[in-house]
Amino acid sequence: LQECILSGIMSVNGKKVLHMDRNSYYGGESASITPLEDLYKRFNLPGTPPESMGRGRDWNVDLIPKFLMANGQLVKMLLYTEVTRYLDFKVIEGSFVYKGGKIYKVPSTEAEALASSLMGLFEKRRFRKFLVYVANFDENDPKTFEGVDPKKTTMRDVYKKFDLGQDVIDFTGHALALYRTDDYLDQPCQETINRIKLYSESLARYGKSPYLYPLYGLGELPQGFARLSAIYGGTYMLNKPIEEIVVENGKVVGVKSEGEVARCKQLICDPSYVSERVTKVGQVIRVICILSHPIRNTNDANSCQIIIPQNQVNRKSDIYVCMISSAHNVAAQGKYIAIASTTVETADPEREIKPALDLLEPIEQKFVSISDLFAPTDLGTESQIFISRTYDATTHFETTCDDIKDIYKRMMGSDFDFEEMKRKKNDIYGEEEQQ
């Protein structure tokens, strides 16, 4: 996906783009697999799906589950590039958080906070005050700080200021600010406050939850950006084996495929193409589960997210569950797909993810994958080879977008700026042509 978005953006920027993929489908690791038979093959399961699973071609199963924050960076990229034309989105029905073995709806408005059974009465009042403080917080207006220095005061101290207890801190940090670990507590509070604001603003757009999901699965996203690249003159080649990345004097000059060399000045790729230029930084376990029922205690939602904060299960990182269903044209009628994921911390990853799977029982079929996480060992400034990072365990695209902006900056030497991109597009292609 990162490569598809960047090829789209670079094409709009007037660059000449050739996009090659060794697979026969778009999106690489972030593809959606259809029909269901292909998923069985991919995970080396014997036999074919049982008849109870319905028609194979009704399935579109994401390998890497993520939702879009309604007010987040990816939605801005989609709107700016007008890729929204090729996609239809649905709002995810609810966001839940795990506490003491049960799941609760994440309170996201003042009214919900007051009605929530997650907190006692006095805790609710304090939490409400905290939410109001965050909503009014404006980094350009010190009057809104109430004695907090956004660049110095830690988030731990802000929680103390509002006298919030451990459970509330857990769900605020992990289900609203979407941190995977507790490291953020001792960092300046500005970033956390902005993250909670993003959550509330995303929520305000559609009401049920701050998350969106495209009909027919996430595989639609890379295809949308590939189409954008093509409209602006980019060339796309699927089924194209990469034999060698040609480097002269330490700098990339081209890519060799089927005996021919396509020359280039810059190259963007994922870690699987350049094993000698990346380093392993961890592992993620993902379990795709097919269910014939909605998840218990979610009011029979046809889609939801559940976050299990690490403190609740004595871990260092959170466990995530994303659930979607036939309502999103990704499963046969009456079927649900739930995908649990987390960062691996021990030698027994399947045991680590058990708390999530327990919430999903009975499970009709499981597909387990454990993937290595890679990060580039250098910035690519000399070689002009720019490598994306592997997808992490989070269930939203904010970290992926940070990676895209980071690669853009390393390639272009300037920050990725939506407004400037709009102007550039008008300069190169004229405003009339785009109407």
C-alpha positions, -999 to 999 in steps of 0.1 A, spaced: 0 0 0 28 25 9 43 20 -26 10 23 -43 2 56 -25 36 70 -32 35 60 -69 1 78 -71 15 109 -54 47 110 -74 27 107 -107 5 136 -96 37 155 -88 47 151 -125 73 124 -120 76 95 -145 67 64 -126 71 27 -134 55 4 -108 64 -33 -109 50 -61 -87 61 -97 -87 26 -108 -76 -4 -112 -100 -25 -88 -77 -22 -53 -63 -10 -44 -28 16 -71 -19 13 -78 18 -17 -56 22 -38 -74 -4 -73 -89 1 -75 -125 -10 -103 -138 -31 -118 -164 -37 -118 -182 -3 -101 -212 -20 -70 -191 -25 -68 -183 12 -69 -220 20 -41 -225 -5 -21 -196 8 -21 -210 43 -15 -246 31 -48 -259 45 -58 -293 31 -89 -297 10 -113 -269 0 -136 -247 21 -168 -265 33 -201 -258 16 -213 -240 48 -189 -211 39 -210 -202 8 -195 -192 -25 -158 -187 -26 -160 -156 -47 -181 -138 -21 -150 -136 1 -124 -109 1 -101 -115 31 -76 -89 42 -42 -103 51 -35 -72 72 -65 -58 89 -66 -20 95 -94 6 97 -92 43 86 -96 71 111 -124 92 97 -103 124 102 -69 107 98 -41 112 74 -51 84 50 -86 99 45 -69 133 38 -46 116 12 -77 99 -4 -96 132 -5 -68 152 -19 -59 127 -47 -97 121 -53 -91 84 -51 -124 85 -31 -141 83 -65 -132 46 -68 -141 36 -32 -172 33 -10 -167 33 28 -188 22 57 -185 33 93 -174 7 118 -202 2 142 -184 2 175 -151 4 193 -147 -17 224 -121 -21 252 -113 -51 273 -113 -49 311 -112 -77 336 -121 -104 311 -151 -85 297 -155 -60 268 -171 -25 271 -180 1 245 -154 28 245 -171 60 258 -164 86 232 -188 114 240 -197 131 272 -231 114 272 -216 80 267 -189 86 294 -217 94 319 -236 62 310 -206 39 307 -202 10 332 -165 12 328 -162 38 356 -177 48 389 -197 80 392 -169 103 405 -145 88 380 -170 98 352 -171 134 363 -133 136 363 -131 119 329 -157 143 315 -136 173 328 -106 158 311 -124 153 278 -136 189 279 -100 201 286 -87 181 257 -114 194 233 -106 230 243 -69 226 242 -53 247 215 -15 246 212 -15 282 199 -34 296 228 -16 293 262 -49 303 280 -62 268 273 -31 251 289 -43 255 325 -7 254 338 4 225 315 34 229 292 26 209 261 63 204 253 75 196 289 46 183 311 44 145 308 11 128 301 14 110 334 12 144 351 -18 155 331 -36 123 342 -26 131 378 -39 167 374 -74 152 366 -70 125 392 -78 97 368 -75 61 379 -55 32 363 -84 18 343 -94 51 328 -57 58 320 -56 24 303 -85 30 279 -76 66 273 -40 58 263 -48 26 243 -84 29 230 -85 67 224 -49 78 218 -42 44 203 -7 38 218 5 2 217 27 5 249 29 27 280 61 45 269 40 76 261 33 83 298 67 98 304 68 118 272 55 154 267 17 154 266 12 174 233 13 143 211 -12 124 233 -36 153 235 -35 156 197 -42 119 193 -72 120 216 -84 151 196 -80 131 163 -102 103 178 -129 127 190 -129 147 157 -131 114 137 -159 103 159 -178 136 155 -179 130 117 -201 99 117 -211 91 153 -209 54 157 -171 50 158 -141 70 144 -133 42 120 -141 36 83 -136 6 61 -139 2 23 -165 -21 8 -149 -51 -9 -119 -50 15 -86 -31 19 -73 -45 -14 -94 -17 -30 -70 10 -16 -38 0 -35 -59 -5 -66 -73 30 -62 -39 46 -60 -26 25 -89 -54 38 -110 -45 74 -100 -9 67 -110 -21 54 -144 -43 85 -150 -13 107 -146 9 87 -169 24 61 -146 29 25 -159 19 -5 -139 32 -40 -144 19 -70 -124 34 -105 -126 68 -90 -132 97 -109 -115 125 -87 -102 159 -103 -109 182 -77 -97 184 -41 -84 212 -26 -105 235 -4 -85 265 15 -99 290 34 -76 267 28 -46 237 44 -64 206 27 -80 205 30 -118 178 5 -126 159 -27 -121 165 -59 -141 135 -81 -150 132 -109 -175 166 -100 -190 158 -62 -195 169 -33 -174 144 -5 -167 165 26 -157 156 49 -129 169 76 -106 150 66 -75 136 34 -63 109 27 -37 103 -9 -25 92 -30 5 118 -50 26 112 -83 8 131 -70 -23 162 -59 -4 169 -83 24 205 -70 27 194 -34 34 169 -41 62 170 -53 98 145 -74 117 128 -53 145 103 -78 158 74 -101 148 36 -98 146 11 -127 149 -22 -124 131 -50 -149 133 -78 -146 107 -110 -162 121 -142 -171 102 -173 -169 124 -209 -176 119 -220 -152 146 -213 -116 157 -189 -112 187 -206 -116 221 -214 -84 240 -211 -61 210 -249 -56 205 -246 -79 175 -226 -53 156 -217 -63 120 -183 -46 124 -162 -35 154 -128 -30 169 -117 -44 203 -86 -33 220 -71 -53 248 -47 -30 267 -15 -47 276 -19 -41 314 -51 -61 314 -33 -92 302 2 -86 317 19 -78 285 40 -50 271 19 -44 240 -18 -43 232 -38 -70 214 -62 -59 186 -93 -74 171 -110 -61 139 -143 -76 129 -161 -71 95 -188 -91 78 -210 -97 48 -222 -61 52 -189 -50 37 -190 -74 8 -160 -93 22 -177 -125 34 -206 -148 24 -241 -140 38 -243 -144 75 -205 -148 80 -181 -127 99 -143 -122 97 -125 -114 129 -87 -108 128 -67 -107 160 -32 -93 159 -4 -84 183 33 -78 186 51 -111 195 68 -110 229 75 -147 237 84 -180 221 48 -190 221 29 -163 201 -3 -184 199 -6 -184 236 -1 -146 237 -31 -140 214 -54 -164 233 -73 -137 252 -85 -123 219 -95 -157 205 -115 -165 236 -137 -135 229 -145 -149 194 -155 -185 202 -169 -206 186 -144 -202 156 -152 -220 124 -118 -218 108 -85 -202 118 -56 -190 96 -25 -182 116 4 -161 103 35 -149 121 55 -123 102 88 -107 107 89 -69 110 116 -52 91 129 -16 90 155 -1 66 190 1 79 197 35 61 178 65 49 185 58 12 200 93 6 232 78 -11 218 48 -28 184 65 -36 168 32 -27 139 40 -3 125 12 17 92 11 35 86 -5 69 66 -37 74 30 -32 87 27 -32 125 0 -48 146 -20 -16 150 -55 -15 135 -54 19 119 -34 35 92 -18 64 111 16 46 115 15 36 78 9 72 68 38 84 90 60 60 70 48 74 36 55 109 48 89 99 60 98 83 26 85 113 7 107 136 28 138 115 23 131 114 -15 121 150 -21 140 167 6 109 186 18 79 178 40 48 162 25 22 190 25 -14 185 13 -19 221 4 13 224 -17 4 192 -35 -30 207 -45 -12 237 -59 13 216 -78 -15 195 -93 -31 227 -106 2 240 -120 10 208 -138 -25 198 -150 -45 230 -149 -77 234 -129 -101 229 -158 -89 194 -168 -96 181 -133 -132 192 -131 
